[in-house]
């Protein structure tokens, strides 16, 4: 099995972009879900290094196959022969005339827009997955911290069935209803 340092030394593609709020989103293109953010590029890249290390450690521990970045070879020529139906060819030609561009320029623009849209969707999904994972970690951290508070009753407020399952799985000393610690004598004896 290849070790962590091997993967950390590989030239993964790091992508930086600003969202609508001005926050810098940083991701590694080849590592699905390896995404973080920062107030500026330096902070986002610093956090990305930490997230990459964690992502790789978790993948190695879980036996997940880790993608290797593709080595850059020579770029393709940029031309190919594509067969399309006559009706599509006619529609594209008419659209190119309307736009006052060549057929090649029109098709290249349409393809670039489609690829950009797909990349944006994939990036948005990765960011969403990262946010969900971070929220889950924060919720578990809150419950675990609540468990360690020195009080007779550890009230958690409105607890959903999902929260009760999470508490039961990660804090077994909680009452099954998730409302108080089991060591409280009144709860332990059903009072």
Secondary structure as UniProt FT lines:
FT   HELIX           4..8
FT   STRAND          14..18
FT   TURN            20..21
FT   STRAND          24..28
FT   TURN            29..30
FT   TURN            32..33
FT   STRAND          35..38
FT   HELIX           41..61
FT   TURN            62..63
FT   HELIX           86..99
FT   HELIX           103..147
FT   HELIX           161..170
FT   TURN            172..173
FT   TURN            176..177
FT   TURN            182..183
FT   HELIX           185..188
FT   TURN            189..190
//
